[in-house]
Structure formats: C-alpha cells, structure tokens
Amino acid sequence: MRVGWSWFPALLWFAAGTGDLASPPLEAAEAPPSPERVVREATLRTSVALETVRSLVDEASPRLSGSAGFTAAIGWAVRAMQAAGLDRVHTEPVLVPHWERGDERGEILAPFPHRVAIAALGGSIGTPPAGLAAEVIEAESLDALARLAPAAVTGKIVFFHTVMERTRDGAGYGEAVAVRGKGAIEAAKLGAVGAIIRSIGSDQNRAPHTGAMHYDPKVRQIPAAALSIPDAELLHRLLARGKSVRFQMSLGARTLPDVEGANVVGEVAGRGSKDEVDQIVMLGAHLDSWDLGQGALDDGAGCAVVLEAARQIARLATRPKRTVRVVLFANEENGLAGARAYAKAHATEVGAHILALESDFGSGRVYETRFLGGPDRRAHFLAVADAVKPLGIAASDGPAEVGADLTPLQAVGVPILDLRQDGSRYFDFHHTANDTVEHLDGADLTQVAAAYAAAAYAAADTPGDFGRVPPQEREKHR
C-alpha cells in the first residue's frame, strides 16, 4: 500500500511537541483598518455626492440670497441633513440682501453695430429706463485707470480689459478680480458714467461671468456690468485700432429691502468625553448661488461634499471623539452675512472650534493640503494629512488659504485646513449660465468627498488640538 502525504501535518505537530522538528512561523494577524481608512474607502465605494448635487439643483435653482430659490434651498438642506443621519439639524436666522437682476441688454453702437452678451455685476444699480449710451475708454487695470486724467474719463464708460490667467490653484482669479469689486468706484471718482469689465474667467464662451461689486458711500454710484470674453475681445480690438467706440447698456438691476434667510446646521455628535464632544471640527460650504446658472459647481458641489463626508462618518460603527459640524452658509456670494452671523451666534464657543474646512471650488480633485494654526502643531496637521495621502494628496509647507465663509472664524483664531482642489477648469463656468450639473466630474467629486471625510474624522479623533491662528494672520481678515 502506498503511503500518501496525509501524515505530514500530524508529524509536524508531533515533532513540535517533542522538539524534533521546528514549528512553521505563525502569520501575524492583520491589524484592523483605521477608521480614517474605513471612511475614506467607504466614501470611494458608496458616495452619493453627485446625486446630492442633482437633487439640490433640481429642487432649488438658482439660489441667490433673498430669492424664492434660496428659500427652497433652506428646506432642501434641512431634509438632506436629516436623511444623511445628522444630529441636531436646525436653521439659524440670517438677514440677507435682496438684489434682483432684471432685464439687461448691451450693444456696441459705433463704429460697427454689435449685440453683446452682458450681465450686471451683483449689487449694481440699474441704468435709466432708456439705457445708458456713452463713448468707451479702456483701462487694463485699476492702476492703469489711476494714471488717466479725469478729463479723459469724464462722461465715458470705462472698460476694464483685465485678462485672467488659467491656473491650477485659482491664483489667476485672485489677481484679476479687483476690477470687478472696485472698478465702478474708481471709475466714478474720475467722472465715468458707467463701468464694464471683461468677464473674470478662463473660458471663451459667449456667457458673461457675474459676481459681486461694491460701492463707496462717499462716491457717486454708476452701473456696472460684465461682457462675455469674446465680446470683450471684440471691444478691445476696436479700441486698439484707434476707433471711437460708442456703447449702450440697459440694466434693470435693483436692490430691495433685506429679507430673512438662514444658515443650516447639523452635526455628527462625537463619542468621547463631554469635553471632547463639545469640541468641533467644522465642515462648511455655501448654500446660495448666483442667479444665472444652477449653482452646481459654485457651490452645490461643496454642499454635497460636506454632506457626504458627514453622512459617511455618521454611518461608522465608531464615531470620532469630537463632534463634526456641517454648516451650509447663507449669502456667501454677495455679502457674507451668513458667515458673520454664524461667528456672532457662536462667539462663546469659538474656542471649541478646533479646526475648520470649507469646500467651495467645484469638483476638481484635491491634490494638496495646507494648514494654518498653531506654529507648533504641525505634527497634528501631518497626522491629518496622512489620512488623505492614499488619495494622491500631498502635504504642503505653505499656509492654508481661507475660504470666504471662514474668514470671520480665522479672524478670531480658529485653525484652518485647506484641501486644495484642481481649479484648472473651474473658472470656465464660475458665475455663468453654464454653471450646471453637467460640468461636474462624478469621480473627481467622490475623491473630494473622501478627502473631506477622512480629514474630518482624523482631526476629530486625533489627540491634542491644532492651536490658534497667529495674530498676524488674523489681522488679514478683520
């Protein structure tokens, strides 16, 4: 009878007992995955962030403060937070501005007639009912305008032809946007009757980019609008030929009395001690949008990201020790009333906000993370950065750039974590009628949500805190 190999395991056992044969090494038990890994991978598999944006834009678009769309969005946000399993969902009243665009039309009258795509800048006054017609004078920037003599500007429409550079981090926008915010003020100081700008964007679409502009109570108000980039290029070419250009615009814009809006707040309550549960990692985004498009990128995507991050954390068997708070702010686009109201309403618990993050840059993938807080707390930041590193996100030495709604919190010392997204194409659609859900990338949006979920969990569960923003950095936002 042939003997098979079935006797070999028994022989090994016997030898192990007698010492005649060495035991095979035992494999070490695999360590259970960290909660940060669990929530990160669960988000990548099961995210509903894109569906959340679709729900928001289908039910409430557009969502400019004071509009019926924004009122509808408040109700949507409450329901979305409840469905995501958040605790203590509630609204916090905010008085918001109410500006309406009305009808608008722009036209180059001479030397050659052209209808142009135009959009009033947010907050602009309207023109007289018959419109405003005047000769155009061009300035490349605010500095270039300042070099012109008042006699050259008086009675004219100033055209700011400031070209925005396409950049990954949005720096080109920051360098160009001053003409939108202050152009009407500086033009009026020199006697202009109106101001128009080349849209602050990186596209070549015939869709103008709106955005907030400002007035100085000491300076006469003049109407202000943006031209689509192709129309701005046309106007620039005519002026470059030395032609005398006459332009007409009709803006029906008006500002109505402020109305009541709301921030919408919900939490994932922590599991730790009372002191730990009372500490807050805040995830913010803004619920309002401009009135031309759906507000899918700006900032429906951000709303979906922070809601998805909180939803995934709430579903975990082990919640973080600290509380994760989601805030959907009112009135980011044309006033920051929501951000200021939140900081005021929660002034007594500012010290409990150990870290704040904001999502307001569309669906571009997160590629880098930065920190602004206690200079001696970089090790704590790196622990959070490690939680998102598997998503292809590098930790940077540079300071975080604060989102607009977090500026009042940074001003009182709340540390900031900046998950920097790729904004290469964001400003093709920003503040335009093309800001629609079709321009979101679902896979990229899922990566962003996974980054926020993992970072928020790590920050809410890591021992120690992140210090406070240094005084010199706080002063930038006072």
C-alpha positions as a printed NumPy array, in Angstrom:
array([[  0.   ,   0.   ,   0.   ],
       [  1.354,   3.393,  -0.971],
       [  1.525,   5.883,   1.901],
       [  0.201,   9.373,   0.985],
       [  1.263,  12.782,   2.329],
       [ -1.684,  12.985,   4.733],
       [  0.565,  12.022,   7.588],
       [  2.812,  15.092,   7.181],
       [  0.826,  17.677,   9.228],
       [  0.471,  15.186,  12.088],
       [  4.2  ,  14.55 ,  12.026],
       [  4.886,  18.266,  12.243],
       [  2.569,  18.531,  15.245],
       [  4.26 ,  15.596,  16.946],
       [  7.712,  16.946,  16.22 ],
       [  6.742,  20.359,  17.548],
       [  5.726,  18.724,  20.792],
       [  8.98 ,  16.739,  21.095],
       [ 11.311,  19.355,  19.7  ],
       [ 12.473,  17.121,  16.857],
       [ 11.161,  19.494,  14.147],
       [ 10.81 ,  23.317,  14.229],
       [  7.286,  24.784,  14.073],
       [  6.416,  26.805,  10.985],
       [  6.219,  30.556,  11.791],
       [  2.731,  31.822,  12.555],
       [  1.499,  34.691,  10.377],
       [  0.801,  37.824,  12.355],
       [ -2.857,  38.745,  12.467],
       [ -3.569,  41.688,  10.18 ],
       [ -4.297,  44.869,  12.129],
       [ -7.826,  46.183,  11.658],
       [ -8.009,  49.18 ,   9.318],
       [ -8.078,  52.614,  10.915],
       [-11.413,  54.462,  10.976],
       [ -9.9  ,  57.05 ,   8.636],
       [ -9.178,  54.327,   6.11 ],
       [-12.619,  52.799,   6.593],
       [-14.435,  56.083,   5.976],
       [-12.16 ,  57.019,   3.086],
       [-12.674,  53.716,   1.275],
       [-16.393,  53.585,   2.068],
       [-16.824,  57.03 ,   0.523],
       [-14.973,  55.965,  -2.617],
       [-17.297,  52.958,  -2.949],
       [-20.649,  54.371,  -1.911],
       [-20.631,  58.15 ,  -2.354],
       [-23.886,  59.782,  -3.397],
       [-22.35 ,  63.259,  -3.7  ],
       [-23.218,  63.674,  -7.378],
       [-26.805,  62.599,  -6.733],
       [-26.942,  65.142,  -3.912],
       [-25.925,  67.99 ,  -6.228],
       [-28.524,  66.901,  -8.754],
       [-31.175,  66.891,  -6.048],
       [-30.236,  70.401,  -4.936],
       [-30.167,  71.986,  -8.382],
       [-33.355,  70.228,  -9.441],
       [-35.261,  71.462,  -6.389],
       [-33.698,  74.873,  -5.834],
       [-32.013,  76.756,  -8.686],
       [-30.835,  79.404,  -8.83 ],
       [-30.329,  80.341,  -5.164],
       [-29.354,  83.986,  -4.863],
       [-29.949,  85.35 ,  -1.367],
       [-33.428,  86.788,  -0.97 ],
       [-34.873,  84.752,  -3.832],
       [-37.505,  82.044,  -3.825],
       [-34.799,  79.617,  -4.903],
       [-32.775,  80.312,  -1.769],
       [-35.828,  79.822,   0.437],
       [-36.413,  76.463,  -1.255],
       [-32.756,  75.555,  -0.704],
       [-33.065,  76.062,   3.053],
       [-35.849,  73.486,   3.204],
       [-33.856,  71.147,   0.965],
       [-30.794,  71.429,   3.216],
       [-32.753,  70.537,   6.349],
       [-34.157,  67.432,   4.671],
       [-30.779,  66.46 ,   3.222],
       [-29.073,  66.672,   6.619],
       [-31.796,  64.62 ,   8.256],
       [-31.571,  61.989,   5.525],
       [-27.787,  61.867,   5.99 ],
       [-28.275,  60.921,   9.651],
       [-27.013,  64.158,  11.169],
       [-27.913,  65.174,  14.72 ],
       [-29.39 ,  68.468,  15.948],
       [-30.34 ,  69.683,  12.476],
       [-31.62 ,  73.265,  12.648],
       [-31.671,  76.64 ,  10.948],
       [-30.157,  79.859,  12.289],
       [-31.813,  83.075,  11.02 ],
       [-29.735,  85.499,   8.955],
       [-30.812,  88.819,   7.45 ],
       [-29.633,  88.747,   3.817],
       [-29.557,  91.272,   0.966],
       [-32.128,  91.051,  -1.814],
       [-30.805,  92.147,  -5.204],
       [-32.587,  91.438,  -8.482],
       [-31.025,  91.478, -11.945],
       [-33.985,  92.429, -14.122],
       [-33.721,  92.649, -17.905],
       [-30.39 ,  93.584, -19.449],
       [-29.034,  94.382, -22.879],
       [-25.731,  95.584, -24.275],
       [-24.749,  96.873, -27.71 ],
       [-21.786,  98.414, -29.476],
       [-23.39 , 101.268, -31.416],
       [-20.344, 102.537, -33.333],
       [-18.141, 102.256, -35.294],
       [-19.907,  98.973, -36.147],
       [-23.108,  97.695, -34.536],
       [-22.862,  94.506, -32.443],
       [-25.174,  92.999, -29.856],
       [-23.089,  91.738, -26.941],
       [-23.663,  89.25 , -24.122],
       [-23.757,  91.278, -20.93 ],
       [-24.579,  90.657, -17.259],
       [-24.96 ,  93.199, -14.494],
       [-22.486,  92.751, -11.663],
       [-24.117,  91.739,  -8.425],
       [-25.194,  94.782,  -6.421],
       [-25.075,  97.176,  -9.368],
       [-27.658,  99.88 ,  -9.73 ],
       [-29.747,  99.906, -12.887],
       [-29.462, 102.29 , -15.766],
       [-32.175, 104.821, -16.651],
       [-35.14 , 103.105, -18.357],
       [-33.921, 104.249, -21.759],
       [-30.468, 102.853, -21.079],
       [-27.061, 104.486, -20.914],
       [-25.017, 105.326, -24.018],
       [-21.532, 106.825, -23.988],
       [-18.078, 106.662, -25.519],
       [-15.79 , 103.94 , -24.173],
       [-12.302, 104.339, -22.72 ],
       [-10.211, 101.281, -21.933],
       [ -8.015, 100.561, -18.905],
       [ -6.086,  97.341, -18.385],
       [ -6.276,  97.505, -14.591],
       [ -7.117,  99.738, -11.649],
       [ -3.554, 101.036, -11.718],
       [ -3.854, 101.861, -15.412],
       [ -7.099, 103.721, -14.747],
       [ -5.456, 105.739, -11.982],
       [ -2.9  , 107.025, -14.491],
       [ -5.62 , 108.57 , -16.69 ],
       [ -6.565, 112.194, -16.351],
       [-10.13 , 112.927, -15.192],
       [-10.732, 114.869, -18.407],
       [-10.12 , 111.683, -20.407],
       [-12.654, 109.718, -18.359],
       [-15.436, 112.17 , -17.556],
       [-18.729, 111.299, -19.232],
       [-17.441, 107.958, -20.576],
       [-17.909, 104.275, -19.842],
       [-14.706, 102.739, -18.52 ],
       [-13.917,  99.316, -19.971],
       [-11.563,  97.186, -17.877],
       [ -9.801,  94.704, -20.15 ],
       [ -8.098,  92.598, -17.475],
       [ -7.159,  89.129, -18.719],
       [ -7.376,  86.316, -16.178],
       [ -4.702,  83.623, -16.339],
       [ -5.795,  79.987, -16.108],
       [ -4.093,  78.405, -13.083],
       [ -4.461,  75.194, -11.111],
       [ -4.834,  76.915,  -7.753],
       [ -7.051,  79.828,  -8.805],
       [ -4.319,  82.432,  -8.338],
       [ -5.201,  83.998, -11.69 ],
       [ -8.664,  84.799, -10.403],
       [ -7.3  ,  86.496,  -7.316],
       [ -5.021,  88.656,  -9.425],
       [ -7.776,  89.779, -11.804],
       [-10.883,  90.128,  -9.649],
       [-10.113,  93.55 ,  -8.132],
       [-11.507,  95.333, -11.19 ],
       [-14.874,  93.665, -10.599],
       [-15.065,  94.632,  -6.945],
       [-13.694,  98.188,  -7.107],
       [-13.842,  99.179, -10.771],
       [-17.081, 101.155, -10.535],
       [-15.806, 103.105,  -7.529],
       [-12.53 , 104.108,  -9.143],
       [-14.151, 104.913, -12.486],
       [-16.777, 107.115, -10.822],
       [-14.064, 109.041,  -8.961],
       [-12.73 , 110.154, -12.348],
       [-16.157, 111.148, -13.699],
       [-17.189, 107.989, -15.582],
       [-20.894, 107.319, -16.124],
       [-20.617, 103.534, -16.247],
       [-18.193, 100.619, -15.955],
       [-17.924,  97.371, -17.894],
       [-15.369,  94.621, -17.397],
       [-14.028,  91.71 , -19.373],
       [-15.525,  88.739, -17.516],
       [-13.259,  87.322, -14.827],
       [-12.998,  83.839, -16.283],
       [-10.749,  81.496, -18.246],
       [-13.154,  80.405, -20.994],
       [-14.013,  81.577, -24.489],
       [-17.759,  81.03 , -24.126],
       [-20.22 ,  83.75 , -25.035],
       [-21.565,  83.686, -21.486],
       [-20.709,  86.595, -19.177],
       [-19.481,  85.985, -15.621],
       [-21.291,  87.937, -12.937],
       [-20.018,  88.43 ,  -9.375],
       [-20.18 ,  90.914,  -6.558],
       [-19.168,  94.549,  -6.974],
       [-19.084,  97.273,  -4.339],
       [-19.904, 100.92 ,  -3.887],
       [-18.324, 103.509,  -1.627],
       [-20.936, 105.638,   0.18 ],
       [-18.718, 108.672,  -0.446],
       [-18.582, 108.114,  -4.225],
       [-21.353, 108.534,  -6.807],
       [-22.831, 105.194,  -7.878],
       [-22.618, 104.157, -11.524],
       [-23.967, 100.99 , -13.207],
       [-21.512,  98.145, -13.743],
       [-21.635,  95.007, -15.894],
       [-19.509,  92.209, -17.351],
       [-19.118,  91.315, -21.013],
       [-18.601,  87.764, -22.215],
       [-14.961,  87.192, -23.062],
       [-15.473,  87.01 , -26.875],
       [-17.418,  90.282, -26.753],
       [-14.753,  91.894, -24.583],
       [-12.121,  90.812, -27.101],
       [-14.197,  92.404, -29.877],
       [-14.447,  95.682, -27.97 ],
       [-10.713,  95.578, -27.211],
       [ -9.855,  95.076, -30.898],
       [-11.969,  98.02 , -31.985],
       [-10.369, 100.287, -29.424],
       [ -6.874,  99.022, -30.303],
       [ -7.443, 100.221, -33.881],
       [ -7.909, 103.719, -32.582],
       [-11.607, 103.708, -33.282],
       [-14.013, 105.857, -31.311],
       [-16.368, 103.287, -29.792],
       [-19.826, 104.135, -28.504],
       [-21.534, 101.629, -26.23 ],
       [-25.054, 101.32 , -24.866],
       [-26.258,  99.218, -21.966],
       [-29.617,  98.814, -20.306],
       [-29.663,  97.208, -16.843],
       [-32.868,  96.579, -14.887],
       [-30.978,  95.781, -11.682],
       [-32.375,  96.927,  -8.34 ],
       [-31.767,  96.394,  -4.628],
       [-34.79 ,  95.646,  -2.418],
       [-35.005,  95.625,   1.401],
       [-33.131,  92.855,   3.209],
       [-35.066,  89.657,   3.93 ],
       [-34.693,  86.798,   6.37 ],
       [-32.672,  83.795,   5.269],
       [-30.851,  81.156,   7.269],
       [-27.705,  79.151,   7.797],
       [-28.453,  75.426,   8.032],
       [-26.531,  73.454,  10.664],
       [-26.268,  69.746,  11.534],
       [-23.804,  67.602,  13.456],
       [-22.319,  64.165,  13.865],
       [-22.073,  64.013,  17.652],
       [-18.777,  62.643,  18.949],
       [-18.35 ,  59.587,  21.15 ],
       [-15.763,  60.96 ,  23.59 ],
       [-15.903,  62.612,  26.981],
       [-18.085,  65.681,  27.459],
       [-15.075,  67.937,  26.927],
       [-14.212,  66.119,  23.708],
       [-17.797,  66.051,  22.393],
       [-18.066,  69.799,  22.968],
       [-15.109,  70.362,  20.624],
       [-15.959,  70.952,  16.959],
       [-14.421,  70.162,  13.604],
       [-16.422,  72.293,  11.19 ],
       [-17.176,  71.493,   7.552],
       [-18.552,  74.485,   5.663],
       [-19.965,  75.272,   2.228],
       [-22.351,  77.936,   0.963],
       [-25.939,  77.226,   0.051],
       [-26.585,  80.323,  -2.061],
       [-25.557,  80.775,  -5.691],
       [-25.594,  83.42 ,  -8.375],
       [-28.721,  83.785, -10.438],
       [-27.51 ,  82.956, -13.954],
       [-26.935,  79.189, -13.734],
       [-27.812,  76.283, -11.459],
       [-25.052,  76.839,  -8.921],
       [-23.875,  73.253,  -9.401],
       [-20.145,  73.96 ,  -9.174],
       [-20.496,  77.087,  -7.035],
       [-21.373,  75.78 ,  -4.551],
       [-23.706,  72.843,  -4.967],
       [-20.623,  70.644,  -5.204],
       [-19.307,  71.951,  -1.892],
       [-22.645,  71.372,  -0.177],
       [-22.669,  67.795,  -1.459],
       [-19.061,  67.194,  -0.384],
       [-19.549,  68.213,   3.24 ],
       [-22.908,  66.449,   3.481],
       [-21.393,  63.261,   2.06 ],
       [-18.417,  63.438,   4.413],
       [-20.745,  63.798,   7.406],
       [-23.053,  61.042,   6.128],
       [-20.184,  58.608,   5.86 ],
       [-18.842,  59.487,   9.325],
       [-22.32 ,  59.127,  10.849],
       [-22.602,  55.6  ,   9.414],
       [-19.414,  54.328,  11.085],
       [-19.59 ,  51.876,  13.947],
       [-17.093,  54.065,  15.825],
       [-17.619,  57.795,  15.586],
       [-14.743,  60.201,  16.285],
       [-14.314,  61.554,  19.795],
       [-15.133,  65.135,  18.832],
       [-18.206,  66.498,  17.071],
       [-18.197,  67.129,  13.325],
       [-20.427,  70.093,  12.483],
       [-21.715,  70.879,   8.988],
       [-22.684,  74.486,   8.218],
       [-24.313,  75.497,   4.932],
       [-23.922,  79.26 ,   4.88 ],
       [-26.267,  81.891,   3.522],
       [-25.167,  84.82 ,   1.352],
       [-21.559,  83.978,   0.541],
       [-21.842,  85.334,  -2.972],
       [-22.956,  88.886,  -2.283],
       [-22.324,  89.797,   1.309],
       [-21.057,  87.077,   3.72 ],
       [-23.988,  87.784,   6.018],
       [-24.215,  84.089,   6.881],
       [-20.555,  83.818,   7.829],
       [-20.708,  86.883,  10.052],
       [-23.971,  85.759,  11.664],
       [-22.53 ,  82.336,  12.45 ],
       [-19.404,  83.815,  14.047],
       [-21.551,  86.157,  16.145],
       [-24.078,  83.499,  17.195],
       [-21.31 ,  81.086,  18.205],
       [-18.889,  83.595,  19.697],
       [-18.983,  81.893,  23.096],
       [-17.826,  78.586,  21.584],
       [-15.163,  79.906,  19.238],
       [-12.534,  78.277,  21.418],
       [-14.261,  74.919,  20.949],
       [-13.793,  75.092,  17.158],
       [-10.527,  73.19 ,  16.897],
       [-10.402,  73.129,  13.082],
       [-12.476,  74.392,  10.143],
       [-12.601,  73.289,   6.492],
       [-14.56 ,  74.787,   3.609],
       [-15.474,  73.248,   0.239],
       [-16.065,  75.905,  -2.429],
       [-14.124,  75.05 ,  -5.583],
       [-16.283,  72.8  ,  -7.714],
       [-15.483,  69.143,  -8.285],
       [-11.775,  69.306,  -9.161],
       [ -9.679,  66.67 ,  -7.417],
       [ -7.865,  67.519,  -4.191],
       [ -4.114,  67.472,  -4.856],
       [ -2.622,  69.145,  -1.794],
       [ -3.419,  70.036,   1.781],
       [ -2.235,  73.048,   3.798],
       [ -2.629,  74.152,   7.389],
       [ -2.938,  77.449,   9.223],
       [ -2.967,  77.258,  13.006],
       [ -0.549,  76.934,  15.879],
       [  3.032,  77.044,  14.53 ],
       [  3.972,  74.266,  16.974],
       [  1.142,  71.956,  15.882],
       [  2.455,  70.808,  12.523],
       [  2.714,  67.221,  13.782],
       [ -1.049,  67.249,  14.373],
       [ -1.596,  68.558,  10.848],
       [  0.634,  65.854,   9.386],
       [ -1.44 ,  63.195,  11.163],
       [ -4.487,  64.512,   9.303],
       [ -2.519,  64.769,   6.064],
       [ -1.598,  61.09 ,   6.38 ],
       [ -5.304,  60.209,   6.363],
       [ -5.724,  61.657,   2.857],
       [ -2.311,  60.754,   1.428],
       [ -3.605,  57.499,  -0.159],
       [ -5.895,  59.652,  -2.302],
       [ -2.842,  61.16 ,  -4.001],
       [ -2.863,  64.281,  -1.814],
       [  0.46 ,  65.798,  -0.746],
       [  1.094,  67.812,   2.42 ],
       [  2.422,  71.31 ,   1.718],
       [  4.534,  73.606,   3.865],
       [  2.575,  76.629,   2.656],
       [ -0.112,  78.25 ,   4.806],
       [ -3.769,  77.437,   4.173],
       [ -5.823,  79.894,   2.158],
       [ -9.068,  80.529,   3.972],
       [-12.422,  80.187,   2.23 ],
       [-14.624,  83.273,   2.289],
       [-17.127,  81.916,   4.819],
       [-14.339,  81.015,   7.24 ],
       [-12.771,  84.483,   7.302],
       [-14.688,  85.642,  10.422],
       [-13.552,  82.497,  12.242],
       [ -9.932,  82.844,  11.14 ],
       [-10.045,  86.434,  12.379],
       [-10.674,  85.139,  15.913],
       [ -8.053,  82.405,  15.714],
       [ -9.845,  79.246,  14.53 ],
       [ -7.321,  76.984,  12.721],
       [ -7.924,  76.232,   9.045],
       [ -7.278,  73.114,   6.976],
       [ -7.194,  73.774,   3.242],
       [ -7.84 ,  70.841,   0.901],
       [ -6.685,  72.417,  -2.34 ],
       [ -8.582,  71.346,  -5.439],
       [ -7.596,  71.483,  -9.072],
       [ -9.312,  74.594, -10.397],
       [ -7.919,  74.469, -13.932],
       [-11.409,  74.459, -15.492],
       [-13.468,  75.874, -12.62 ],
       [-13.376,  79.435, -13.929],
       [-14.668,  78.363, -17.333],
       [-18.113,  78.088, -15.712],
       [-17.884,  80.118, -12.493],
       [-20.707,  82.68 , -12.074],
       [-22.163,  81.976, -15.523],
       [-25.27 ,  80.427, -17.029],
       [-23.034,  77.425, -17.765],
       [-22.664,  76.558, -14.069],
       [-24.733,  73.399, -14.447],
       [-24.532,  69.883, -13.088],
       [-23.346,  68.521, -16.448],
       [-19.966,  70.165, -15.855],
       [-19.299,  68.209, -12.658],
       [-16.998,  65.185, -12.761],
       [-18.567,  62.474, -10.596],
       [-15.365,  60.516,  -9.99 ],
       [-13.45 ,  63.635,  -9.003],
       [-16.286,  64.769,  -6.746],
       [-16.155,  61.401,  -4.984],
       [-12.421,  61.822,  -4.37 ],
       [-13.061,  65.253,  -2.844],
       [-15.769,  63.853,  -0.567],
       [-13.467,  61.018,   0.527],
       [-10.748,  63.536,   1.359],
       [-13.09 ,  65.644,   3.48 ],
       [-14.461,  62.576,   5.26 ],
       [-11.036,  61.17 ,   6.111],
       [ -9.589,  64.54 ,   7.116],
       [-12.573,  65.436,   9.288],
       [-12.503,  62.074,  11.064],
       [ -8.763,  62.265,  11.674],
       [ -8.991,  65.816,  13.021],
       [-11.949,  64.947,  15.239],
       [-10.245,  61.883,  16.703],
       [ -6.583,  62.861,  16.981],
       [ -5.208,  63.588,  20.477],
       [ -4.42 ,  67.238,  21.137],
       [ -5.606,  70.243,  19.178],
       [ -4.343,  72.486,  16.405],
       [ -3.544,  75.617,  18.387],
       [ -4.717,  79.035,  17.211],
       [ -4.06 ,  81.124,  14.119],
       [ -1.185,  83.545,  14.865],
       [ -2.221,  87.197,  15.46 ],
       [ -0.517,  88.472,  12.295],
       [ -2.617,  86.08 ,  10.187],
       [ -5.826,  87.024,  11.967],
       [ -5.378,  90.681,  11.069],
       [ -5.675,  89.877,   7.35 ],
       [ -9.391,  89.14 ,   7.805],
       [-10.548,  91.679,  10.366]])
